[in-house]
Protein backbone atom coordinates (compact mmCIF):
# COMPACT_ATOMS: atom_id res chain seq x y z
CA UNK A 1 0.00 0.00 0.00
CA UNK A 2 0.99 3.60 -0.43
CA UNK A 3 2.40 5.77 2.34
CA UNK A 4 -0.31 7.49 4.33
CA UNK A 5 -0.58 11.25 3.88
CA UNK A 6 -3.50 11.91 6.19
CA UNK A 7 -5.47 10.00 8.82
CA UNK A 8 -8.73 11.38 7.53
CA UNK A 9 -9.91 13.90 4.95
CA UNK A 10 -11.74 17.17 4.58
CA UNK A 11 -14.02 15.88 1.83
CA UNK A 12 -17.57 14.64 2.17
CA UNK A 13 -19.62 11.89 0.54
CA UNK A 14 -22.50 12.82 -1.78
CA UNK A 15 -25.70 10.77 -1.72
CA UNK A 16 -27.17 9.38 -4.97
CA UNK A 17 -30.70 10.39 -4.03
CA UNK A 18 -31.38 7.32 -1.92
CA UNK A 19 -30.85 9.30 1.33
CA UNK A 20 -28.94 6.28 2.64
CA UNK A 21 -25.40 7.72 2.54
CA UNK A 22 -24.57 8.97 6.03
CA UNK A 23 -21.39 11.07 5.80
CA UNK A 24 -18.98 10.85 8.73
CA UNK A 25 -17.20 14.19 8.08
CA UNK A 26 -13.80 12.45 8.36
CA UNK A 27 -13.49 10.68 5.02
CA UNK A 28 -15.92 7.96 6.09
CA UNK A 29 -19.57 7.16 5.42
CA UNK A 30 -21.94 4.38 6.35
CA UNK A 31 -25.13 3.12 4.78
CA UNK A 32 -28.35 3.56 6.74
CA UNK A 33 -31.93 3.59 5.51
CA UNK A 34 -31.32 1.68 2.28
CA UNK A 35 -34.51 0.76 0.46
CA UNK A 36 -35.27 -2.93 0.03
CA UNK A 37 -34.02 -4.53 -3.15
CA UNK A 38 -30.80 -5.53 -4.88
CA UNK A 39 -29.82 -2.10 -6.25
CA UNK A 40 -26.73 -0.60 -4.58
CA UNK A 41 -26.39 2.71 -2.80
CA UNK A 42 -23.88 4.94 -4.59
CA UNK A 43 -21.69 7.54 -2.89
CA UNK A 44 -19.46 10.13 -4.65
CA UNK A 45 -16.55 11.76 -2.81
CA UNK A 46 -16.45 15.55 -3.05
CA UNK A 47 -12.71 15.90 -3.75
CA UNK A 48 -11.77 15.34 -7.39
CA UNK A 49 -8.61 13.39 -8.18
CA UNK A 50 -5.79 14.67 -10.37
CA UNK A 51 -3.44 12.73 -12.61
CA UNK A 52 -1.01 10.58 -10.63
CA UNK A 53 -3.07 10.88 -7.45
CA UNK A 54 -3.61 7.76 -5.35
CA UNK A 55 -6.37 7.01 -2.87
CA UNK A 56 -7.22 4.02 -0.70
CA UNK A 57 -10.62 2.89 0.56
CA UNK A 58 -10.90 0.64 3.61
CA UNK A 59 -14.04 -1.49 3.97
CA UNK A 60 -14.45 -0.96 7.72
CA UNK A 61 -17.72 -2.92 7.80
CA UNK A 62 -19.04 -4.97 4.91
CA UNK A 63 -22.09 -7.19 5.06
CA UNK A 64 -22.48 -7.69 1.32
CA UNK A 65 -20.56 -7.08 -1.88
CA UNK A 66 -19.28 -3.60 -2.71
CA UNK A 67 -17.53 -1.94 -5.66
CA UNK A 68 -14.96 0.86 -5.45
CA UNK A 69 -13.98 3.05 -8.37
CA UNK A 70 -14.03 6.39 -10.13
CA UNK A 71 -16.67 8.33 -12.05
CA UNK A 72 -17.77 11.83 -13.07
CA UNK A 73 -20.67 13.86 -11.77
CA UNK A 74 -22.46 13.41 -15.11
CA UNK A 75 -22.17 9.62 -14.89
CA UNK A 76 -23.02 9.47 -11.17
CA UNK A 77 -26.55 8.18 -10.66
CA UNK A 78 -28.72 6.09 -8.41
CA UNK A 79 -28.21 2.32 -8.14
CA UNK A 80 -27.13 0.41 -11.23
CA UNK A 81 -27.61 3.50 -13.41
CA UNK A 82 -24.33 4.85 -12.06
CA UNK A 83 -21.50 4.44 -14.56
CA UNK A 84 -17.78 4.39 -13.86
CA UNK A 85 -14.69 2.20 -13.62
CA UNK A 86 -15.07 -0.15 -10.65
CA UNK A 87 -13.31 -3.02 -8.88
CA UNK A 88 -14.95 -5.16 -6.21
CA UNK A 89 -17.56 -7.82 -5.53
CA UNK A 90 -15.87 -11.24 -5.82
CA UNK A 91 -12.82 -9.56 -7.38
CA UNK A 92 -14.27 -8.33 -10.68
CA UNK A 93 -14.04 -5.25 -12.87
CA UNK A 94 -17.36 -3.57 -13.65
CA UNK A 95 -18.82 -0.40 -15.17
CA UNK A 96 -21.39 0.18 -12.42
CA UNK A 97 -24.15 -1.77 -14.13
CA UNK A 98 -22.46 -4.87 -15.52
CA UNK A 99 -19.44 -7.17 -15.42
CA UNK A 100 -16.42 -6.26 -17.54
CA UNK A 101 -13.90 -8.88 -16.35
CA UNK A 102 -13.96 -11.57 -13.69
CA UNK A 103 -11.21 -12.81 -11.38
CA UNK A 104 -9.10 -9.66 -11.51
CA UNK A 105 -8.47 -9.87 -7.75
CA UNK A 106 -9.91 -11.29 -4.54
CA UNK A 107 -13.37 -10.69 -3.16
CA UNK A 108 -13.98 -7.74 -0.84
CA UNK A 109 -14.76 -8.27 2.83
CA UNK A 110 -14.57 -6.40 6.11
CA UNK A 111 -11.04 -5.04 6.43
CA UNK A 112 -10.28 -5.06 2.69
CA UNK A 113 -8.17 -2.12 1.47
CA UNK A 114 -8.43 -1.13 -2.20
CA UNK A 115 -6.19 1.48 -3.83
CA UNK A 116 -6.73 3.38 -7.10
CA UNK A 117 -3.98 5.17 -9.03
CA UNK A 118 -5.24 7.19 -12.00
CA UNK A 119 -3.03 8.58 -14.76
CA UNK A 120 -4.99 11.09 -16.85
CA UNK A 121 -3.58 11.99 -20.26
CA UNK A 122 -5.65 14.40 -22.40
CA UNK A 123 -8.66 12.25 -23.33
CA UNK A 124 -7.65 8.96 -21.65
CA UNK A 125 -7.48 7.68 -18.08
CA UNK A 126 -5.33 4.71 -17.07
CA UNK A 127 -6.24 3.07 -13.76
CA UNK A 128 -3.98 0.78 -11.73
CA UNK A 129 -5.68 -1.12 -8.88
CA UNK A 130 -4.13 -2.33 -5.62
CA UNK A 131 -5.62 -4.73 -3.09
CA UNK A 132 -4.22 -5.34 0.37
CA UNK A 133 -0.84 -3.95 -0.65
CA UNK A 134 -0.64 -6.09 -3.81
CA UNK A 135 -0.59 -4.43 -7.22
CA UNK A 136 -3.20 -6.06 -9.46
CA UNK A 137 -1.84 -4.18 -12.48
CA UNK A 138 -3.50 -1.79 -14.90
CA UNK A 139 -7.23 -2.44 -14.86
CA UNK A 140 -8.52 0.20 -17.27
CA UNK A 141 -7.33 2.31 -20.17
CA UNK A 142 -10.46 4.22 -20.99
CA UNK A 143 -11.44 7.16 -23.20
CA UNK A 144 -12.92 10.17 -21.44
CA UNK A 145 -16.20 11.29 -22.96
CA UNK A 146 -15.61 14.77 -21.52
CA UNK A 147 -11.86 15.30 -20.91
CA UNK A 148 -12.60 18.53 -19.00
CA UNK A 149 -14.92 16.81 -16.47
CA UNK A 150 -13.41 16.22 -13.01
CA UNK A 151 -13.08 12.59 -11.85
CA UNK A 152 -14.16 11.52 -8.35
CA UNK A 153 -13.90 8.39 -6.16
CA UNK A 154 -17.21 6.50 -6.07
CA UNK A 155 -18.42 3.53 -4.00
CA UNK A 156 -21.36 1.21 -4.63
CA UNK A 157 -22.55 -0.40 -1.36
CA UNK A 158 -25.24 -3.01 -0.85
CA UNK A 159 -26.31 -3.20 2.81
CA UNK A 160 -27.27 -1.10 5.81
CA UNK A 161 -24.34 -0.92 8.21
CA UNK A 162 -21.66 -1.04 5.51
CA UNK A 163 -18.96 1.51 6.32
CA UNK A 164 -16.05 2.84 4.27
CA UNK A 165 -13.20 5.29 4.80
CA UNK A 166 -11.05 7.04 2.17
CA UNK A 167 -7.53 8.45 2.55
CA UNK A 168 -5.09 9.91 0.08
CA UNK A 169 -1.64 8.35 0.12
CA UNK A 170 1.74 8.35 -1.59
CA UNK A 171 1.43 6.37 -4.85
CA UNK A 172 3.06 2.92 -4.70
CA UNK A 173 6.07 2.39 -6.94
CA UNK A 174 4.90 -0.93 -8.34
CA UNK A 175 2.73 -0.75 -11.45
CA UNK A 176 3.01 -4.35 -12.69
CA UNK A 177 0.71 -7.13 -11.56
CA UNK A 178 2.23 -8.99 -8.59
CA UNK A 179 1.74 -12.67 -7.71
CA UNK A 180 -0.97 -13.55 -5.22
CA UNK A 181 1.54 -15.55 -3.20
CA UNK A 182 0.67 -17.05 0.15
CA UNK A 183 1.74 -17.07 3.77
CA UNK A 184 5.23 -18.31 2.82
CA UNK A 185 7.65 -16.46 0.56
CA UNK A 186 8.10 -19.43 -1.78
CA UNK A 187 4.40 -19.90 -2.57
CA UNK A 188 3.49 -18.89 -6.11
CA UNK A 189 4.40 -19.51 -9.74
CA UNK A 190 7.99 -18.71 -10.69
CA UNK A 191 9.99 -18.44 -13.91
CA UNK A 192 13.56 -19.76 -13.97
CA UNK A 193 15.87 -16.87 -14.86
CA UNK A 194 19.26 -18.51 -14.36
CA UNK A 195 20.37 -22.10 -13.89
CA UNK A 196 23.81 -22.97 -12.50
CA UNK A 197 24.87 -26.62 -12.54
CA UNK A 198 27.79 -28.92 -11.72
CA UNK A 199 30.44 -28.85 -8.96
CA UNK A 200 31.68 -25.48 -10.26
CA UNK A 201 28.13 -24.10 -10.62
CA UNK A 202 28.67 -23.00 -14.18
CA UNK A 203 25.83 -21.22 -15.96
CA UNK A 204 23.66 -23.49 -18.10
CA UNK A 205 22.50 -21.98 -21.47
CA UNK A 206 18.85 -22.14 -20.51
CA UNK A 207 17.40 -19.66 -23.03
CA UNK A 208 18.97 -21.33 -26.07
CA UNK A 209 18.06 -24.85 -24.91
CA UNK A 210 14.43 -23.82 -24.32
CA UNK A 211 14.26 -21.75 -27.51
CA UNK A 212 12.84 -18.85 -25.52
CA UNK A 213 10.11 -20.84 -23.76
CA UNK A 214 9.93 -20.45 -19.97
CA UNK A 215 10.68 -23.07 -17.35
CA UNK A 216 8.04 -22.64 -14.65
CA UNK A 217 8.00 -23.78 -11.03
CA UNK A 218 4.77 -23.75 -9.03
CA UNK A 219 4.96 -24.04 -5.24
CA UNK A 220 1.87 -24.61 -3.11
CA UNK A 221 1.50 -25.07 0.63
CA UNK A 222 0.37 -28.59 1.51
CA UNK A 223 0.38 -28.44 5.30
CA UNK A 224 2.56 -27.06 8.09
CA UNK A 225 6.17 -26.96 6.87
CA UNK A 226 5.34 -28.98 3.74
CA UNK A 227 4.91 -27.88 0.11
CA UNK A 228 4.08 -29.29 -3.31
CA UNK A 229 6.55 -28.22 -6.02
CA UNK A 230 5.98 -28.85 -9.72
CA UNK A 231 8.40 -27.97 -12.52
CA UNK A 232 7.14 -27.56 -16.10
CA UNK A 233 9.66 -28.05 -18.89
CA UNK A 234 8.49 -30.50 -21.57
CA UNK A 235 7.06 -32.64 -18.78
CA UNK A 236 5.57 -31.73 -15.43
CA UNK A 237 7.80 -33.04 -12.64
CA UNK A 238 6.38 -33.17 -9.10
CA UNK A 239 8.26 -32.93 -5.81
CA UNK A 240 7.54 -32.59 -2.10
CA UNK A 241 9.41 -29.99 -0.03
CA UNK A 242 9.78 -30.17 3.75
CA UNK A 243 11.23 -27.37 5.88
CA UNK A 244 14.08 -28.51 8.15
CA UNK A 245 15.43 -27.07 11.40
CA UNK A 246 19.02 -26.13 10.59
CA UNK A 247 20.33 -22.86 12.10
CA UNK A 248 23.58 -23.26 10.16
CA UNK A 249 21.67 -22.57 6.91
CA UNK A 250 20.77 -19.01 8.00
CA UNK A 251 19.89 -16.62 6.43
CA UNK A 252 18.61 -19.35 4.09
CA UNK A 253 15.80 -21.71 5.08
CA UNK A 254 16.85 -25.36 5.06
CA UNK A 255 14.69 -27.76 3.02
CA UNK A 256 14.54 -31.37 1.96
CA UNK A 257 13.20 -32.10 -1.53
CA UNK A 258 11.94 -35.54 -2.48
CA UNK A 259 10.01 -37.14 -5.30
CA UNK A 260 10.52 -36.36 -8.95
CA UNK A 261 7.53 -38.14 -10.48
CA UNK A 262 7.18 -37.00 -14.06
CA UNK A 263 4.87 -37.22 -17.02
CA UNK A 264 6.34 -39.07 -19.99
CA UNK A 265 6.16 -36.61 -22.89
CA UNK A 266 9.00 -36.32 -25.40
CA UNK A 267 10.17 -32.74 -25.82
CA UNK A 268 12.82 -31.17 -27.99
CA UNK A 269 16.43 -32.22 -27.39
CA UNK A 270 17.04 -28.93 -25.59
CA UNK A 271 14.04 -29.39 -23.29
CA UNK A 272 15.07 -32.94 -22.43
CA UNK A 273 18.58 -31.68 -21.59
CA UNK A 274 17.11 -29.06 -19.28
CA UNK A 275 15.08 -31.74 -17.50
CA UNK A 276 18.22 -33.86 -17.08
CA UNK A 277 20.15 -31.08 -15.30
CA UNK A 278 17.25 -29.58 -13.32
CA UNK A 279 17.76 -31.98 -10.40
CA UNK A 280 15.59 -30.25 -7.85
CA UNK A 281 15.96 -33.13 -5.40
CA UNK A 282 19.48 -31.78 -4.81
CA UNK A 283 18.16 -28.48 -3.40
CA UNK A 284 19.07 -28.09 0.29
CA UNK A 285 18.04 -24.50 1.04
CA UNK A 286 16.13 -21.51 -0.32
CA UNK A 287 15.80 -17.79 0.30
CA UNK A 288 13.83 -14.85 -1.10
CA UNK A 289 15.54 -11.49 -1.65
CA UNK A 290 13.95 -9.77 -4.66
CA UNK A 291 14.09 -13.19 -6.35
CA UNK A 292 13.68 -16.77 -5.15
CA UNK A 293 16.98 -18.66 -4.94
CA UNK A 294 17.22 -22.44 -4.59
CA UNK A 295 20.63 -23.88 -3.73
CA UNK A 296 22.21 -27.32 -3.52
CA UNK A 297 25.76 -28.71 -3.79
CA UNK A 298 25.66 -28.87 -7.60
CA UNK A 299 22.59 -26.79 -8.44
CA UNK A 300 21.55 -23.15 -8.10
CA UNK A 301 18.25 -21.89 -9.50
CA UNK A 302 17.30 -18.19 -9.62
CA UNK A 303 13.60 -17.48 -10.15
CA UNK A 304 11.36 -14.45 -10.67
CA UNK A 305 7.57 -14.29 -10.27
CA UNK A 306 5.73 -15.52 -13.35
CA UNK A 307 2.63 -13.34 -13.46
CA UNK A 308 0.51 -12.97 -16.57
CA UNK A 309 -0.44 -9.36 -17.16
CA UNK A 310 -4.07 -8.83 -18.11
CA UNK A 311 -4.70 -6.31 -20.89
CA UNK A 312 -6.53 -3.26 -19.51
CA UNK A 313 -10.25 -2.91 -20.12
CA UNK A 314 -11.30 -0.21 -22.58
CA UNK A 315 -14.53 1.21 -21.16
CA UNK A 316 -15.63 4.81 -21.78
CA UNK A 317 -15.84 7.01 -18.70
C-alpha positions in Angstrom: 0.0 0.0 0.0 1.0 3.6 -0.4 2.4 5.8 2.3 -0.3 7.5 4.3 -0.6 11.2 3.9 -3.5 11.9 6.2 -5.5 10.0 8.8 -8.7 11.4 7.5 -9.9 13.9 4.9 -11.7 17.2 4.6 -14.0 15.9 1.8 -17.6 14.6 2.2 -19.6 11.9 0.5 -22.5 12.8 -1.8 -25.7 10.8 -1.7 -27.2 9.4 -5.0 -30.7 10.4 -4.0 -31.4 7.3 -1.9 -30.9 9.3 1.3 -28.9 6.3 2.6 -25.4 7.7 2.5 -24.6 9.0 6.0 -21.4 11.1 5.8 -19.0 10.8 8.7 -17.2 14.2 8.1 -13.8 12.5 8.4 -13.5 10.7 5.0 -15.9 8.0 6.1 -19.6 7.2 5.4 -21.9 4.4 6.3 -25.1 3.1 4.8 -28.3 3.6 6.7 -31.9 3.6 5.5 -31.3 1.7 2.3 -34.5 0.8 0.5 -35.3 -2.9 0.0 -34.0 -4.5 -3.2 -30.8 -5.5 -4.9 -29.8 -2.1 -6.3 -26.7 -0.6 -4.6 -26.4 2.7 -2.8 -23.9 4.9 -4.6 -21.7 7.5 -2.9 -19.5 10.1 -4.6 -16.5 11.8 -2.8 -16.5 15.5 -3.0 -12.7 15.9 -3.7 -11.8 15.3 -7.4 -8.6 13.4 -8.2 -5.8 14.7 -10.4 -3.4 12.7 -12.6 -1.0 10.6 -10.6 -3.1 10.9 -7.4 -3.6 7.8 -5.3 -6.4 7.0 -2.9 -7.2 4.0 -0.7 -10.6 2.9 0.6 -10.9 0.6 3.6 -14.0 -1.5 4.0 -14.4 -1.0 7.7 -17.7 -2.9 7.8 -19.0 -5.0 4.9 -22.1 -7.2 5.1 -22.5 -7.7 1.3 -20.6 -7.1 -1.9 -19.3 -3.6 -2.7 -17.5 -1.9 -5.7 -15.0 0.9 -5.4 -14.0 3.0 -8.4 -14.0 6.4 -10.1 -16.7 8.3 -12.0 -17.8 11.8 -13.1 -20.7 13.9 -11.8 -22.5 13.4 -15.1 -22.2 9.6 -14.9 -23.0 9.5 -11.2 -26.5 8.2 -10.7 -28.7 6.1 -8.4 -28.2 2.3 -8.1 -27.1 0.4 -11.2 -27.6 3.5 -13.4 -24.3 4.8 -12.1 -21.5 4.4 -14.6 -17.8 4.4 -13.9 -14.7 2.2 -13.6 -15.1 -0.1 -10.7 -13.3 -3.0 -8.9 -14.9 -5.2 -6.2 -17.6 -7.8 -5.5 -15.9 -11.2 -5.8 -12.8 -9.6 -7.4 -14.3 -8.3 -10.7 -14.0 -5.3 -12.9 -17.4 -3.6 -13.7 -18.8 -0.4 -15.2 -21.4 0.2 -12.4 -24.2 -1.8 -14.1 -22.5 -4.9 -15.5 -19.4 -7.2 -15.4 -16.4 -6.3 -17.5 -13.9 -8.9 -16.4 -14.0 -11.6 -13.7 -11.2 -12.8 -11.4 -9.1 -9.7 -11.5 -8.5 -9.9 -7.8 -9.9 -11.3 -4.5 -13.4 -10.7 -3.2 -14.0 -7.7 -0.8 -14.8 -8.3 2.8 -14.6 -6.4 6.1 -11.0 -5.0 6.4 -10.3 -5.1 2.7 -8.2 -2.1 1.5 -8.4 -1.1 -2.2 -6.2 1.5 -3.8 -6.7 3.4 -7.1 -4.0 5.2 -9.0 -5.2 7.2 -12.0 -3.0 8.6 -14.8 -5.0 11.1 -16.9 -3.6 12.0 -20.3 -5.6 14.4 -22.4 -8.7 12.2 -23.3 -7.6 9.0 -21.7 -7.5 7.7 -18.1 -5.3 4.7 -17.1 -6.2 3.1 -13.8 -4.0 0.8 -11.7 -5.7 -1.1 -8.9 -4.1 -2.3 -5.6 -5.6 -4.7 -3.1 -4.2 -5.3 0.4 -0.8 -4.0 -0.7 -0.6 -6.1 -3.8 -0.6 -4.4 -7.2 -3.2 -6.1 -9.5 -1.8 -4.2 -12.5 -3.5 -1.8 -14.9 -7.2 -2.4 -14.9 -8.5 0.2 -17.3 -7.3 2.3 -20.2 -10.5 4.2 -21.0 -11.4 7.2 -23.2 -12.9 10.2 -21.4 -16.2 11.3 -23.0 -15.6 14.8 -21.5 -11.9 15.3 -20.9 -12.6 18.5 -19.0 -14.9 16.8 -16.5 -13.4 16.2 -13.0 -13.1 12.6 -11.8 -14.2 11.5 -8.3 -13.9 8.4 -6.2 -17.2 6.5 -6.1 -18.4 3.5 -4.0 -21.4 1.2 -4.6 -22.6 -0.4 -1.4 -25.2 -3.0 -0.9 -26.3 -3.2 2.8 -27.3 -1.1 5.8 -24.3 -0.9 8.2 -21.7 -1.0 5.5 -19.0 1.5 6.3 -16.0 2.8 4.3 -13.2 5.3 4.8 -11.1 7.0 2.2 -7.5 8.5 2.5 -5.1 9.9 0.1 -1.6 8.3 0.1 1.7 8.4 -1.6 1.4 6.4 -4.8 3.1 2.9 -4.7 6.1 2.4 -6.9 4.9 -0.9 -8.3 2.7 -0.7 -11.4 3.0 -4.3 -12.7 0.7 -7.1 -11.6 2.2 -9.0 -8.6 1.7 -12.7 -7.7 -1.0 -13.5 -5.2 1.5 -15.5 -3.2 0.7 -17.0 0.1 1.7 -17.1 3.8 5.2 -18.3 2.8 7.7 -16.5 0.6 8.1 -19.4 -1.8 4.4 -19.9 -2.6 3.5 -18.9 -6.1 4.4 -19.5 -9.7 8.0 -18.7 -10.7 10.0 -18.4 -13.9 13.6 -19.8 -14.0 15.9 -16.9 -14.9 19.3 -18.5 -14.4 20.4 -22.1 -13.9 23.8 -23.0 -12.5 24.9 -26.6 -12.5 27.8 -28.9 -11.7 30.4 -28.8 -9.0 31.7 -25.5 -10.3 28.1 -24.1 -10.6 28.7 -23.0 -14.2 25.8 -21.2 -16.0 23.7 -23.5 -18.1 22.5 -22.0 -21.5 18.8 -22.1 -20.5 17.4 -19.7 -23.0 19.0 -21.3 -26.1 18.1 -24.8 -24.9 14.4 -23.8 -24.3 14.3 -21.8 -27.5 12.8 -18.8 -25.5 10.1 -20.8 -23.8 9.9 -20.4 -20.0 10.7 -23.1 -17.4 8.0 -22.6 -14.6 8.0 -23.8 -11.0 4.8 -23.7 -9.0 5.0 -24.0 -5.2 1.9 -24.6 -3.1 1.5 -25.1 0.6 0.4 -28.6 1.5 0.4 -28.4 5.3 2.6 -27.1 8.1 6.2 -27.0 6.9 5.3 -29.0 3.7 4.9 -27.9 0.1 4.1 -29.3 -3.3 6.5 -28.2 -6.0 6.0 -28.9 -9.7 8.4 -28.0 -12.5 7.1 -27.6 -16.1 9.7 -28.0 -18.9 8.5 -30.5 -21.6 7.1 -32.6 -18.8 5.6 -31.7 -15.4 7.8 -33.0 -12.6 6.4 -33.2 -9.1 8.3 -32.9 -5.8 7.5 -32.6 -2.1 9.4 -30.0 0.0 9.8 -30.2 3.8 11.2 -27.4 5.9 14.1 -28.5 8.2 15.4 -27.1 11.4 19.0 -26.1 10.6 20.3 -22.9 12.1 23.6 -23.3 10.2 21.7 -22.6 6.9 20.8 -19.0 8.0 19.9 -16.6 6.4 18.6 -19.4 4.1 15.8 -21.7 5.1 16.9 -25.4 5.1 14.7 -27.8 3.0 14.5 -31.4 2.0 13.2 -32.1 -1.5 11.9 -35.5 -2.5 10.0 -37.1 -5.3 10.5 -36.4 -8.9 7.5 -38.1 -10.5 7.2 -37.0 -14.1 4.9 -37.2 -17.0 6.3 -39.1 -20.0 6.2 -36.6 -22.9 9.0 -36.3 -25.4 10.2 -32.7 -25.8 12.8 -31.2 -28.0 16.4 -32.2 -27.4 17.0 -28.9 -25.6 14.0 -29.4 -23.3 15.1 -32.9 -22.4 18.6 -31.7 -21.6 17.1 -29.1 -19.3 15.1 -31.7 -17.5 18.2 -33.9 -17.1 20.1 -31.1 -15.3 17.3 -29.6 -13.3 17.8 -32.0 -10.4 15.6 -30.2 -7.8 16.0 -33.1 -5.4 19.5 -31.8 -4.8 18.2 -28.5 -3.4 19.1 -28.1 0.3 18.0 -24.5 1.0 16.1 -21.5 -0.3 15.8 -17.8 0.3 13.8 -14.8 -1.1 15.5 -11.5 -1.6 13.9 -9.8 -4.7 14.1 -13.2 -6.3 13.7 -16.8 -5.2 17.0 -18.7 -4.9 17.2 -22.4 -4.6 20.6 -23.9 -3.7 22.2 -27.3 -3.5 25.8 -28.7 -3.8 25.7 -28.9 -7.6 22.6 -26.8 -8.4 21.5 -23.1 -8.1 18.2 -21.9 -9.5 17.3 -18.2 -9.6 13.6 -17.5 -10.2 11.4 -14.5 -10.7 7.6 -14.3 -10.3 5.7 -15.5 -13.3 2.6 -13.3 -13.5 0.5 -13.0 -16.6 -0.4 -9.4 -17.2 -4.1 -8.8 -18.1 -4.7 -6.3 -20.9 -6.5 -3.3 -19.5 -10.2 -2.9 -20.1 -11.3 -0.2 -22.6 -14.5 1.2 -21.2 -15.6 4.8 -21.8 -15.8 7.0 -18.7 
